[in-house]
Amino acid sequence: MPKILRALLSVSDKTGLVPFAQTLAAAGIELISTGGTAKALRDAGLKVMDLSDYTGFPEMLDGRVKTLHPKVHGGLLFLRGNPEHEATAAKHSIPPLDLVVVNLYPFEQTVAKPNVSLHDAIENIDIGGPSMLRSAAKNHASVTVITDPADYAEVAAQIQATGATTLDLRCRLAARVFARTAAYDAAIATPLAAAFPPADTAPPLPPTLSINAPQAQTLRYGENPHQRAALYGRFHDYFQQLHGKELSYNNILDLTAAAALIGEFAGERPTLAILKHTNPCGVGRGASLREAWDRAFATDKQAPFGGIIAVNQPLDLACAEAIAEIFSEVIVAPSFQPDALALLQKKKNLRLLLTRKDPGAAAPWDIRSVGADSFLMQERDRKIVTAADVKIVTKRPPTDAELQAMLFGWRVVKHVKSNAIVYTASDRTLGIGAGQMSRVDSSRIAVWKAGEAGLPLAGSVVCSDAFFPFPDGLIAAAEAGATAAIQPGGSVRDAEVIAAANERNVAMVFTGARHFRH
């Protein structure tokens, strides 16, 4: 491979730029640059040719047109060693460009800002950058292309050693370029699809699903040790690990489920949730987090071993001392008081995570792989039910205490795998049945769990994520001690279920919305 003689540098992210350019200059490579990149290099004492001097054509239209020029793309694309290409390049005075260093306008960072305008988003769509990257990457047999400052060191080392780069390195860099430009286009397509929806669709679902999710970290393995795994996306924008072992695949599934559940109680009085395998083991609230812990833990004192704990208030010492009495995998909190943090950090295997941003403010879509190279996409379940939304369908209306327990439990049952049954008081869960093929079986499990925990269900409220298809589920709940029920309604046998409730003086309300969770 001939030595690199000429490099074009035009970057938004100037991390590591000057030391890398100094390496190029030391190797005798001519530097061509644009705008702010050229200024940064000159300020560092480097000799730089402005791109407009190289092309003989000025930057124009507020910089929108500066690299879209035959002398740029011809210098990148002509095939070295091809007589016809060599002759054409010579005829039009197009010298070869051997190295391109380009990263793109920060579109992703721009649209991530709150209340960003559509105008600002569009102005941060890079046109010339992706074009140069793709031209250089296509001709990787002769051209070295860099789009990530992390690659500077390897390229610099090869240039220092030989004045050139290896074909293996150029191939790898070219592949990274096409991955980057594909992700960049996907990042643009998604918000624009939302900004320009079809007239008959609201909210819009994109005609093509484009996922822009750079690898955030590799994981030791997936759900099981024989499965490879990695984490992608902006997880670390939302959560910061303060202490403990590296997060596992299952930890991430569980803690994001815990954060979603505790988000239902954001800004309210102290609330604590304990989860295992993405299902709540117990949820409690009280005058303090310690009181909330006592109520949540009382629901099930066996399942929380190795569980995930999430709180909606800064974690204090009193609660931390109680939590420290059992083994937990992860604690998620908006903050940790210093003495609580110091205590919990004594447990080397306990992972402590700070919620940096509200996960509920993330993109409003759930995406799931379903095999067969297919994906499902849906809106997140953000349905909120208030006292004004429920419909009383029985002769006896719920008491104020029963209604408060209904609304508390309804927010919990939403996060339990279907079929889901939750027995609650107004400030705690009493029994949880999750993921059974029969709703009656879920109810039986919830009753059994409450019995194991020594929690009486007399006077409790039963919450069902979907309608009772037959009266038997409601009857079983009443026999267990429930005096009120909240469910979506909508069964062809609603009248029979309502009659069964009236016969047993059970107050029942319909929400008109179900919360299936598969």
Secondary structure, 3 states (H helix, E strand, C coil): CCCCCEEEEECCCCCCHHHHHHHHHHCCCEEEECHHHHHHHHHCCCCCEEHHHHHCCCCECCCCECCCCHHHHHHHHCCCCCHHHHHHHHHCCCCCCCEEEECCCCHHHHHCCCCCCHHHHHHCCCCHHHHHHHHHHHCCCCCEEECCHHHHHHHHHHHHHHCCCCHHHHHHHHHHHHHHHHHHHHHHHHHHHHHCCCCCCCCCCCCCCCCCCCEEEEECCCCCCCCCEEEECCHHHHEEEEECCCCCHHHHHHHHHHHHHHHCCCCCCCEEEEEECCEEEEEEECCCHHHHHHHHHHHCCCCCCCEEEEECCCECHHHHHHHCCCCEEEEEECCECHHHHHHHCCCCCCEEEEECCCHHHCCCEEEEECCCCCEEEEECCCCCCCCCCCEECCCCCCCHHHHHHHHHHHHHHCCCCCCCEEEECCCEEEEEECCCCCHHHHHHHHHHHHHHHCCCCCCCEEEECCCCCCHHHHHHHHHHCCCEEEECCCCCCHHHHHHHHHHCCCEEEECCCCCCCC
